């Protein structure tokens, strides 16, 4: 059996496991049983292991990480999202956060399934380690910001239930406010420096690849804008003491704003980053 055939089998297994995990998380909310969320977490952990093996095979068959195909790239996005979530989940035991983040993981897997295995994501001139470092770090940084927003959304829901004294099985099922606020803090604390290094790597790579005009690229402006605003949030949290409900609301609002603006940039503007 060739590496490509084995990789395809692993990819199908991961896709099925991610789908099962999403269904389990959502079902746990409907029936209000945390055990289903625990099982879904372990299913996602198994998918993470298989996905890691799949990407290792993809790196070997493509003669290097910088030559990864489009399917492997989106699979790496799914790996980053699941890895960051699992690390936080096993640390804080906020299993139901998976109901918010697992659909994003499945979305990346669906995007990967629609790509060709051998077709490289990057144009010829951008197939280097610096560009891949830029993409990798930027993705991980943005995944952390998505997790911060998901934790903020759960904080708002849980806070509303407690405030109105709706101590139902749902309120007991959701994580504590302190755990959700802690996840928001950790994600901002790590996401900002990781995204910073990713932007620097991208700027250096762009300087060598594109002679002029690249700083005005819409997607670069979008990424730098996200970096500035999340940096402001981190400053307000560390220096001013923003936390709890205020930080949760602002994190969600910023995420929605940047999601809408990203969609606008992706479909309404011409960009040098049209390969992603």
N, C-alpha and C positions, 0 to 999 in steps of 0.2 A: 504494500500500500504506500503510495507517494505521500509526501508531506502535505501537498495541496488537498488530497482526498481526506487525509486525517484531519486537517484543519477545518474542512467543510463539515465533517461530522461533529467536531467539537463546537463549531459555531452554531449548528442546529440544536445541540444539547443546551448550550448557554441560552439561546433564544427561548427555548421551551421552559427552562428553569426561571428565567426572568419574567416570562408571562405568568407562570404559576405563582411566583412570588408576589407580583402585583395583585393578582386575583386574591391571594391569601390576605394581604394587607387590607385591601378594600373590604373583603368579607369580614375581617375582624372588627372593622368599624360598624358594619351593618348589624352583626349579631352581638357586638359588644363583648368579645372574648379575647383577652390578651394572649391566650395560648396560641391562637392562630397567627398572631403577629410574631410570636417567638419562633414558630415553625417556619414562617415566611423569611425570617431573618437568617435561619440556618440554610434554607434553600438558596437565598441570595449569596450567602457565604460560599456555598458549593459552586454556584455559578461563577463567582469571582475566581475561584481556583481554576476552573476549566477555562475561563476567559484568559487568565494569565498564561496558561499552557498554549492556548491558541495563538496568542500574540507572540510568544517566544518562537513558535514554529513559523509564524509569518515573518519575523525578523530574520530567521535563518534562511527561509526560502527566497526572501527579497534581497539578500546580501547586505543587510544593514538597516538600522532603524530609520535612517533618513530616506530610504527607498520604499517605505511601507506603502501599500496600496490604499485606496480610498476606504475599502471595507475595514481594513485593519485600523485605520485612523479613527473612524467613528466607533469602532469597538474599544479603542483606547479611551475615548471619551466616556463610554459606559463603564470601563474599568476604573477610571478616575473617580467618577461619581459614586460607584458602589464601594470602592476602597475607602474613600473619605467618610462616607456615611457609616460603614461598618466599624471603622476605627472609633468614631464618636459614639456609636450605639453601644459597643461593648464597654465603653468607658462610663457612659451615663445611664445605660439601660432605658433609653427613650425609644423603645421598639416601634411605637406607632408613628414615629417620624418617618418610617419607611413608607407609610401610606401617601406621604407627600413627595418623597424623593424617588421612590421606585418607578413611578410613571415616567420621570425624566430618563432613568436608566433604560427603560423599555423603548422610549422614543429614540435614543441613540442606537439601540440594537435594530430597530426598524429602519432607521436611516442607513445603517451598515448593510442590512440585507438588500437594500436597493442599489448598492454599489458593486462594481466589478472587482473581483478578487485581485487580479494582476495589474489593474490600471493604477498608476501612481497618482496620488492626490496632488502633488506639487509640480509646478512647471519645471522644465529642465534646469533653469538657472537658479532655482531655489532649493534644490535637493542637496542640502548640506546639514551638518550637525547644528549649526547656529540657528537656522530656521526651525528645525525640529525642536530645539530647546525652547525657542520662542513660543511655538504652538503648544508644547507640552505644559510649560509653566503657566501660560495664559489660561489654558483650559482648567488646570487644577485650581488656579486662583479664582476663576469665575464659578467653578463648582462650589467652592467654599462660600462664596457670596450667595449662591442659590440656596445652600443649606442654611445659611444665616437667615434668609428670608422665610424659608419653610419653618424654621424654629420660631420665627416671629409670628407667622400665621397661626401656629398652634398655640403660642402664648396668648394671642388675642382671643382665640376660641375658649381656651381654658380660663382665662381671666374673666371673660363674660359669664361663663357658667358659675364661677365662684362668686362673682360680684352679685349676681341675681339669685344666689343661694339655690341654684339648680343642681344639687348634689346627687345627680343621677348616676347610673352605671357608666355613662359616657364620661363624666367628669373624673370618676375614679380610674377610668381606663387611660386617660391622657396623662402625659408626663407632668411632673411638678413644675411650677413656674420657675423655680430656681434652676432646675436642670435645663429648661429651655433657654433661659437667659444666659446660662453658662455656655451653651452651644453657640448662641449668637456671638458671644464674646470671643470664644476660641476661633470661630470661623473668620471673624473680622481681623483678629490678631495675626492669624497665619495667612489669610487670603491676600491681605494688602502687600506684605513684602514679597510673596511668591509672584503676584501679578506684576509688581515693580520690576523684579529681575527679568520676568518674561518680556515686558515692554522694552527694557534696555537691550535685551538680546535681539528683539525684533528691529529696533532702531539701528543697531549695528549692522545686522544682516541687510536691511533695506538700503543703508548707506553704501554698501558694496554692490548691491544688485541693481537698484534704481538710481539713476543719476540725479534727478530732480523731480519735484512735484509730489513725492510720496507723503510728506507731512500733512498735505491737505486732503489725503484720501479719506472718504467718509467713514470707512470702518476703523481707521486709525484714530480719527477724531472721536468716534463712539467709544473705543477702548480707553483712550486717555480721559475722556469725560467720566467714564465709570470709575476709573482709578482715582480721579480727583474727588468725586463725591463719596466713595467708600473710604478714602483717606480722611475726609472730613468727619464721617461717622465714627471712625476709629479714634480720631482726635477728641471728638465730643465725649466719647465713652471713657477714654483714659484721662483726659485733662479736666473735663467739665463734670463728668460723673453721670452722663446719660445712661440709663439702663431700664430694665423692666418694660412697662407698657409703651412708653415713649419710643424707646429704641426699636421695639417690635413693630410699631406702626410705621415708623420712618423707614425701616428696612424693607417692609413689604411694599410701601409706596415707591421707593427707589427701584426695587426689582421690577415692578409693573411698568414703571416709566422706561427703564432700559430695555425691557422685553419688547415693548411697543416700538421704541426707537430703533432697536436692532432689526425688527421686521421691516420697518420703513427703509432703513439703509440697505437691507438685503435685496429688496424688491423694487425700490424706487430710484436708486442711484447706481451709477457706474463706479466700480471700485477695482483697485489693483488686486484685491483679495477675492476675485470672483470664483476662485477655485474652491472656496469654502463658504 
